[in-house]
Amino acid sequence: MADQATSNITASVFLDEVKSKMNGICDYTPKDGNDKWVFAEVATSNSATDLFDVNDSYFGSSTAVATADKVMWLAIKSLTTSSTEGVGISFDAGNSAYNDIDTLFISAGEMLIVKVPNCTVADLHVRSCRLDGDGIPDNQGTSTPTVHAAAILDDVA
Protein backbone atom coordinates (compact mmCIF):
# COMPACT_ATOMS: atom_id res chain seq x y z
CA MET A 1 0.00 0.00 0.00
CA ALA A 2 1.17 3.54 -0.67
CA ASP A 3 2.23 5.93 2.08
CA GLN A 4 3.93 3.18 4.10
CA ALA A 5 6.35 4.07 6.91
CA THR A 6 9.62 2.15 6.70
CA SER A 7 12.80 2.00 8.73
CA ASN A 8 15.91 -0.15 8.93
CA ILE A 9 17.75 -0.43 12.21
CA THR A 10 21.22 -1.86 12.94
CA ALA A 11 22.76 -2.19 16.37
CA SER A 12 26.32 -3.21 17.18
CA VAL A 13 26.17 -5.27 20.38
CA PHE A 14 28.42 -6.98 22.94
CA LEU A 15 32.04 -6.45 23.95
CA ASP A 16 34.65 -5.72 21.28
CA GLU A 17 36.02 -9.27 21.55
CA VAL A 18 32.67 -10.81 20.58
CA LYS A 19 31.13 -7.95 18.60
CA SER A 20 27.95 -8.83 16.76
CA LYS A 21 25.12 -7.02 14.99
CA MET A 22 21.38 -7.10 15.24
CA ASN A 23 19.34 -5.88 12.27
CA GLY A 24 15.64 -5.22 12.10
CA ILE A 25 12.84 -3.12 10.76
CA CYS A 26 9.98 -1.08 12.17
CA ASP A 27 7.54 -0.65 9.30
CA TYR A 28 3.88 0.26 9.22
CA THR A 29 1.44 0.02 6.33
CA PRO A 30 -1.66 2.19 6.68
CA LYS A 31 -4.74 -0.01 7.09
CA ASP A 32 -7.25 2.44 5.60
CA GLY A 33 -7.83 6.07 4.64
CA ASN A 34 -8.02 7.12 8.29
CA ASP A 35 -4.30 6.44 8.78
CA LYS A 36 -2.69 9.78 7.95
CA TRP A 37 0.74 11.40 8.10
CA VAL A 38 1.57 14.34 10.36
CA PHE A 39 4.85 16.19 10.97
CA ALA A 40 5.85 18.66 13.67
CA GLU A 41 8.91 20.58 14.79
CA VAL A 42 8.59 20.98 18.54
CA ALA A 43 10.67 22.95 21.02
CA THR A 44 10.58 20.97 24.25
CA SER A 45 10.53 22.66 27.65
CA ASN A 46 11.20 21.74 31.27
CA SER A 47 7.56 20.74 31.68
CA ALA A 48 5.62 18.10 29.75
CA THR A 49 4.78 19.31 26.24
CA ASP A 50 2.38 17.73 23.75
CA LEU A 51 4.32 16.35 20.81
CA PHE A 52 1.33 16.86 18.50
CA ASP A 53 -1.73 18.98 19.20
CA VAL A 54 -4.92 20.31 17.62
CA ASN A 55 -2.92 23.05 15.87
CA ASP A 56 -1.24 20.39 13.70
CA SER A 57 -2.89 19.29 10.48
CA TYR A 58 -2.54 16.11 8.46
CA PHE A 59 -0.38 16.25 5.30
CA GLY A 60 -2.33 17.42 2.28
CA SER A 61 -5.37 18.30 4.36
CA SER A 62 -6.78 21.03 6.54
CA THR A 63 -8.07 18.37 8.96
CA ALA A 64 -6.64 19.04 12.40
CA VAL A 65 -5.14 16.36 14.59
CA ALA A 66 -7.46 15.40 17.48
CA THR A 67 -6.39 14.42 20.98
CA ALA A 68 -8.10 11.01 20.61
CA ASP A 69 -6.20 10.11 17.40
CA LYS A 70 -4.00 7.04 17.86
CA VAL A 71 -0.25 6.89 17.23
CA MET A 72 0.25 3.96 14.88
CA TRP A 73 3.90 4.69 13.97
CA LEU A 74 6.25 7.42 15.22
CA ALA A 75 9.74 8.64 14.38
CA ILE A 76 11.17 11.33 16.64
CA LYS A 77 14.64 12.86 16.24
CA SER A 78 16.50 15.21 18.55
CA LEU A 79 18.00 18.17 16.68
CA THR A 80 20.17 19.36 19.55
CA THR A 81 23.95 19.24 19.19
CA SER A 82 24.66 19.57 22.91
CA SER A 83 25.82 16.41 24.68
CA THR A 84 24.13 17.60 27.88
CA GLU A 85 20.63 18.08 26.40
CA GLY A 86 18.19 15.20 26.16
CA VAL A 87 14.51 14.68 25.49
CA GLY A 88 12.22 12.45 27.53
CA ILE A 89 9.25 10.83 25.77
CA SER A 90 6.16 9.53 27.53
CA PHE A 91 3.38 7.44 25.94
CA ASP A 92 0.97 7.26 28.89
CA ALA A 93 0.04 10.92 29.49
CA GLY A 94 2.89 11.08 32.01
CA ASN A 95 5.02 14.12 32.65
CA SER A 96 8.13 12.72 30.87
CA ALA A 97 10.25 13.47 33.92
CA TYR A 98 13.91 12.48 33.85
CA ASN A 99 13.38 10.02 36.74
CA ASP A 100 10.12 8.36 35.61
CA ILE A 101 10.50 4.62 35.08
CA ASP A 102 8.55 4.58 31.81
CA THR A 103 10.08 7.65 30.13
CA LEU A 104 12.24 6.90 27.08
CA PHE A 105 15.16 9.23 26.28
CA ILE A 106 17.03 10.42 23.22
CA SER A 107 20.10 12.63 23.16
CA ALA A 108 21.84 14.79 20.53
CA GLY A 109 21.20 13.47 17.02
CA GLU A 110 19.44 10.32 18.20
CA MET A 111 16.18 9.04 16.79
CA LEU A 112 13.52 6.72 18.19
CA ILE A 113 11.11 4.78 15.99
CA VAL A 114 8.18 2.98 17.62
CA LYS A 115 4.68 1.63 17.08
CA VAL A 116 2.40 2.58 19.98
CA PRO A 117 -1.17 1.98 18.75
CA ASN A 118 -2.68 2.23 22.24
CA CYS A 119 -1.20 5.71 22.69
CA THR A 120 -3.32 8.72 21.76
CA VAL A 121 -2.14 12.19 20.80
CA ALA A 122 -3.20 13.32 24.30
CA ASP A 123 -0.94 10.63 25.82
CA LEU A 124 2.22 11.58 23.88
CA HIS A 125 4.43 14.06 25.75
CA VAL A 126 8.03 15.27 25.51
CA ARG A 127 10.19 17.14 28.01
CA SER A 128 13.76 18.38 28.14
CA CYS A 129 16.25 16.80 30.52
CA ARG A 130 19.88 17.32 31.45
CA LEU A 131 22.31 14.50 30.68
CA ASP A 132 25.40 13.65 32.72
CA GLY A 133 28.82 12.87 31.21
CA ASP A 134 27.68 9.33 30.36
CA GLY A 135 24.51 10.49 28.59
CA ILE A 136 22.22 9.45 31.46
CA PRO A 137 19.41 11.82 32.52
CA ASP A 138 20.22 13.34 35.91
CA ASN A 139 17.83 16.30 36.15
CA GLN A 140 15.10 18.19 34.35
CA GLY A 141 16.38 20.33 31.52
CA THR A 142 16.67 24.09 31.50
CA SER A 143 17.04 24.38 27.72
CA THR A 144 14.51 23.81 24.94
CA PRO A 145 15.96 21.18 22.58
CA THR A 146 13.99 20.90 19.35
CA VAL A 147 12.73 17.62 17.91
CA HIS A 148 11.32 16.61 14.55
CA ALA A 149 8.43 14.18 14.77
CA ALA A 150 6.79 12.31 11.91
CA ALA A 151 3.91 9.94 12.54
CA ILE A 152 1.08 7.99 11.04
CA LEU A 153 -1.97 8.62 13.18
CA ASP A 154 -5.31 6.86 13.06
CA ASP A 155 -7.77 9.74 12.61
CA VAL A 156 -10.55 8.38 14.82
CA ALA A 157 -12.85 11.40 14.41
Beta strands, then each sheet from edge to edge (+ up, - down):
strand 1: 8-13
strand 2: 20-25
strand 3: 35-43
strand 4: 49-50
strand 5: 70-78
strand 6: 85-90
strand 7: 104-107
strand 8: 111-120
strand 9: 125-131
strand 10: 137-140
strand 11: 146-154
sheet 1: 1+ 2-
sheet 2: 3+ 11- 5+ 8-
sheet 3: 4+ 9- 6+ 7-
sheet 4: 4+ 9- 10+
end
